[in-house]
Amino acid sequence: MTAPDPATAGASRVPVVALRGGVARAGEDWLADELPVALVLNGISHAVMMATPADLEDFAHGFCFTEGLAEPGELRAVEAVAVAEGIELRLEVSAACEWRLRERRRTLAGRTGCGLCGTDSLSQVRQPLPLLPARRFEPAALARAQRELRAGQALQRLTGATHAAAWCSRDGAALLVREDVGRHNALDKLVGAMRRGGIAPGEGFVAITSRASFEMVQKTARLGASALAAVSAPTTMAVELALSCNLLLAGFVRGDEFVAYSFAERLGLPPTPV
C-alpha cells in the first residue's frame, strides 16, 4: 500500500470549474480538510472543535495544556477514532484530572450554554499565567520568522485556507510549524508538538499567521514563550494580558515592518507608551 504523501495530509481534491481570463475550464482543486473533532477525556466529552484532521495527537496535548485541562504528566494516552460524524480524540487522563473535569461538568448542569469550551463563568476565562522572562530580540528576527513561517506552510500553499503557528529561534529561524483551518488549533498543535518533543520555550518566540486575540496571547504565555509575533492586529484585551504577564507582543509583522504593542524596548525601540 502506498504511504500517504505528507505534503497533502489534511487536504483533498475536488472537481471544480474555474473561470479565468474569460475562459471556463473544468479541473480539480485542493481543499483543506475540516472535520468535527471531539475531545473526550476518560469518557467525558469536553469540547468539539472544527479542525484539520492532521497532527491530532499534537492537538490533543496542546489543547489540554493551553486550556488548563491536564497538568504535565496527567495526559497518559491519545487515541484518534473515526466515527460517523467526524473524529473522537479519546484521551486517557489521571484520576485527579478526571475528578476536576467532573466537578466542572457538575457546575455546568442546568445552564443554557457557554461560549468558551467548558467555561461556565467569567472568572474562568483568565487562567493563572507565569510572569515571563524579559528577553530581547532583533527586529530582523521577526521579519525572518514570518518569511520562514510562510515558506513552511505546505497546506496553505496547496489550499489557500489554513493558518499556521511556528516556534522560532532567537534569530527568527522557524524551527517547527503546524497548520490548521483554525488559528487556535494551529497554535495548540504547535504547543503539543513542542511538549511531546521536549522542546523548552527557552530563548525563542512564537510567530502566527493570524490576529493576536486574547486566547492566542494566553496560549503563548501558558507555553512560557517570551514573545508573540502576529501578521495581523491584536485586540485590546490581548494587549492588556501581554502587559500583565510580561509578554512582548508585536502585530502587523510584514516585511521589515511591525507594530510593537508591548515592551518595544526589547526590540531596541523607544519604550511602548503606557
C-alpha positions as CSV (number, residue, x, y, z in Angstrom):
1,M,0.0,0.0,0.0
2,T,1.3,3.4,-0.9
3,A,2.2,5.6,2.1
4,P,0.2,8.9,2.3
5,D,2.1,12.0,1.0
6,P,2.9,14.3,3.9
7,A,2.6,17.2,1.5
8,T,-1.1,16.6,1.0
9,A,-2.0,15.4,4.5
10,G,-5.1,17.4,5.6
11,A,-6.2,18.1,2.0
12,S,-8.5,16.5,-0.6
13,R,-9.0,17.0,-4.3
14,V,-12.4,18.1,-5.6
15,P,-13.8,18.7,-9.1
16,V,-14.2,22.4,-10.0
17,V,-15.0,24.7,-12.9
18,A,-12.7,27.8,-12.9
19,L,-13.3,31.0,-14.9
20,R,-10.0,32.7,-15.7
21,G,-9.4,35.2,-18.4
22,G,-13.0,34.8,-19.5
23,V,-12.5,31.1,-20.2
24,A,-14.2,28.4,-18.2
25,R,-12.3,25.2,-17.6
26,A,-13.1,22.0,-15.7
27,G,-10.4,20.6,-13.4
28,E,-9.5,19.7,-9.9
29,D,-8.6,21.8,-6.8
30,W,-7.2,21.0,-3.4
31,L,-9.3,21.9,-0.4
32,A,-8.3,21.9,3.2
33,D,-10.0,19.1,5.2
34,E,-12.2,20.2,8.0
35,L,-14.0,17.8,10.4
36,P,-15.6,18.0,13.8
37,V,-13.0,16.7,16.3
38,A,-14.4,15.8,19.8
39,L,-12.1,15.7,22.8
40,V,-13.3,13.0,25.2
41,L,-11.3,12.7,28.4
42,N,-11.9,9.4,30.3
43,G,-15.3,9.1,28.6
44,I,-16.2,12.7,29.5
45,S,-17.0,14.8,26.4
46,H,-15.4,18.2,26.9
47,A,-15.4,20.0,23.5
48,V,-16.0,19.7,19.8
49,M,-13.7,21.7,17.6
50,M,-13.7,22.1,13.8
51,A,-10.2,21.2,12.8
52,T,-7.9,19.9,10.1
53,P,-7.5,16.1,10.8
54,A,-3.7,16.1,10.9
55,D,-1.3,16.2,13.8
56,L,-4.2,15.3,16.1
57,E,-2.0,13.9,18.9
58,D,-0.2,17.2,19.0
59,F,-3.5,19.0,19.0
60,A,-4.8,16.9,22.0
61,H,-1.6,17.5,24.1
62,G,-1.6,21.2,23.2
63,F,-5.3,21.8,23.8
64,C,-5.3,20.1,27.1
65,F,-2.3,22.1,28.3
66,T,-3.2,25.6,27.0
67,E,-6.8,25.2,28.2
68,G,-5.6,24.1,31.7
69,L,-7.4,20.8,31.5
70,A,-4.5,18.5,32.3
71,E,-1.4,19.3,34.2
72,P,2.0,18.0,33.0
73,G,2.0,14.2,33.2
74,E,-1.8,13.8,33.6
75,L,-2.4,13.1,29.9
76,R,-1.5,9.4,29.6
77,A,-2.6,8.3,26.1
78,V,-4.4,9.6,23.0
79,E,-6.4,7.5,20.5
80,A,-8.0,9.1,17.4
81,V,-11.1,7.1,16.4
82,A,-13.1,7.8,13.2
83,V,-16.8,8.0,13.8
84,A,-19.7,8.7,11.5
85,E,-19.8,12.4,12.4
86,G,-16.1,13.1,12.5
87,I,-13.2,12.1,14.8
88,E,-13.1,11.4,18.5
89,L,-9.9,12.0,20.3
90,R,-10.2,9.6,23.3
91,L,-7.8,10.8,25.9
92,E,-6.7,8.8,29.0
93,V,-6.1,11.2,31.9
94,S,-5.2,10.8,35.6
95,A,-7.8,10.2,38.2
96,A,-7.2,13.7,39.6
97,C,-7.7,15.3,36.2
98,E,-10.9,13.3,35.7
99,W,-12.2,14.5,39.1
100,R,-11.6,18.1,38.2
101,L,-13.4,17.7,34.9
102,R,-16.4,16.0,36.6
103,E,-16.6,18.9,39.1
104,R,-16.5,21.4,36.2
105,R,-19.3,19.4,34.4
106,R,-21.3,19.4,37.6
107,T,-21.2,23.2,37.9
108,L,-22.4,23.5,34.3
109,A,-25.6,21.4,35.0
110,G,-28.7,23.4,34.3
111,R,-27.1,26.2,32.4
112,T,-28.2,27.1,28.9
113,G,-24.8,27.2,27.3
114,C,-21.3,28.6,27.4
115,G,-19.2,30.5,24.9
116,L,-15.7,29.2,25.8
117,C,-15.2,25.4,25.9
118,G,-16.1,24.1,29.3
119,T,-16.1,27.6,30.8
120,D,-19.1,28.4,33.0
121,S,-18.2,31.9,34.4
122,L,-16.2,35.0,33.6
123,S,-13.8,34.1,36.4
124,Q,-12.7,31.0,34.4
125,V,-11.7,32.9,31.2
126,R,-8.4,34.1,32.6
127,Q,-6.0,31.4,33.5
128,P,-3.2,31.7,36.0
129,L,-0.1,32.6,33.9
130,P,3.6,32.8,34.7
131,L,5.4,36.1,34.7
132,L,7.5,35.6,31.6
133,P,11.2,36.4,31.5
134,A,12.1,39.6,29.6
135,R,14.1,38.7,26.5
136,R,15.5,40.9,23.8
137,F,15.1,40.2,20.1
138,E,16.3,41.9,17.0
139,P,13.7,43.4,14.6
140,A,15.2,41.3,11.8
141,A,14.3,38.2,13.7
142,L,10.5,39.0,13.5
143,A,10.8,39.6,9.7
144,R,12.7,36.3,9.2
145,A,10.2,34.4,11.3
146,Q,7.3,35.5,9.1
147,R,9.2,34.7,5.9
148,E,10.1,31.2,7.1
149,L,6.6,30.6,8.5
150,R,5.1,31.3,5.1
151,A,7.7,29.0,3.5
152,G,6.8,26.2,5.9
153,Q,3.0,26.4,5.1
154,A,2.7,23.4,2.7
155,L,-1.0,23.1,3.3
156,Q,-1.7,26.8,2.8
157,R,0.2,26.8,-0.5
158,L,-1.9,23.8,-1.6
159,T,-5.3,25.0,-0.4
160,G,-5.1,28.7,0.5
161,A,-7.3,28.0,3.5
162,T,-5.1,27.4,6.6
163,H,-3.5,29.2,9.4
164,A,-0.1,28.4,10.9
165,A,2.0,28.8,14.1
166,A,5.7,28.4,14.3
167,W,8.3,28.1,17.1
168,C,11.2,30.3,16.2
169,S,14.8,30.6,17.4
170,R,16.0,33.8,18.8
171,D,17.3,34.9,15.4
172,G,13.9,34.1,13.8
173,A,14.5,30.7,12.2
174,A,11.2,28.8,12.1
175,L,12.2,25.5,13.8
176,L,8.7,23.9,14.0
177,V,5.5,24.7,12.1
178,R,1.9,23.4,12.5
179,E,-1.1,24.2,10.3
180,D,-4.9,24.1,10.7
181,V,-8.0,25.7,9.4
182,G,-8.4,27.3,12.8
183,R,-5.8,29.7,14.2
184,H,-6.2,28.5,17.8
185,N,-5.9,24.9,16.6
186,A,-2.6,25.6,14.8
187,L,-1.2,27.1,18.0
188,D,-2.4,24.2,20.1
189,K,-0.8,21.8,17.6
190,L,2.5,23.7,17.9
191,V,2.4,23.7,21.7
192,G,1.5,20.0,21.7
193,A,4.4,19.1,19.3
194,M,6.8,21.1,21.5
195,R,5.7,19.4,24.7
196,R,5.8,15.9,23.1
197,G,9.2,16.6,21.7
198,G,10.6,18.0,24.9
199,I,11.3,21.4,23.3
200,A,11.5,24.0,26.1
201,P,10.4,27.6,25.3
202,G,13.9,28.9,26.2
203,E,15.2,31.8,24.1
204,G,12.7,31.7,21.2
205,F,9.3,33.1,20.3
206,V,6.0,32.2,18.6
207,A,5.0,33.5,15.2
208,I,1.5,33.2,13.8
209,T,-0.4,34.0,10.6
210,S,-3.4,35.5,12.2
211,R,-4.5,38.3,14.5
212,A,-3.3,38.1,18.1
213,S,-6.5,37.5,20.1
214,F,-6.7,37.2,23.9
215,E,-6.7,33.4,23.6
216,M,-3.7,33.4,21.3
217,V,-1.8,35.5,23.8
218,Q,-2.9,33.4,26.7
219,K,-1.9,30.1,25.0
220,T,1.5,31.6,24.2
221,A,2.0,32.7,27.8
222,R,0.9,29.2,29.0
223,L,3.6,27.8,26.8
224,G,6.2,30.0,28.5
225,A,7.3,31.9,25.4
226,S,8.5,35.4,25.9
227,A,7.2,36.9,22.7
228,L,4.4,36.6,20.1
229,A,4.7,38.0,16.6
230,A,1.5,38.1,14.6
231,V,0.9,39.1,11.0
232,S,-2.3,41.0,11.9
233,A,-3.5,43.1,14.8
234,P,-4.1,42.3,18.4
235,T,-7.2,43.1,20.4
236,T,-7.3,45.4,23.4
237,M,-7.7,42.5,25.8
238,A,-4.8,40.7,24.2
239,V,-2.5,43.8,24.8
240,E,-3.7,44.1,28.4
241,L,-2.9,40.4,29.0
242,A,0.5,40.7,27.3
243,L,1.4,43.6,29.6
244,S,0.3,41.8,32.7
245,C,2.3,38.7,32.0
246,N,5.4,40.4,30.6
247,L,4.9,39.1,27.0
248,L,6.5,41.1,24.1
249,L,3.6,41.4,21.6
250,A,4.2,42.6,18.0
251,G,1.5,42.8,15.3
252,F,1.3,43.6,11.6
253,V,4.7,41.9,11.1
254,R,5.0,42.3,7.4
255,G,8.3,42.5,5.6
256,D,10.7,44.6,7.8
257,E,7.8,46.5,9.4
258,F,5.8,45.8,12.5
259,V,4.0,47.4,15.4
260,A,5.1,46.8,19.0
261,Y,2.1,46.8,21.4
262,S,4.1,45.9,24.5
263,F,7.7,46.2,25.6
264,A,9.1,47.8,22.4
265,E,12.4,48.5,24.2
266,R,13.1,44.7,24.0
267,L,13.3,45.2,20.2
268,G,15.7,48.2,20.5
269,L,12.9,50.7,20.0
270,P,11.7,53.5,22.2
271,P,9.5,52.2,25.1
272,T,5.9,51.5,24.3
273,P,3.8,54.2,25.9
274,V,1.6,53.1,28.8
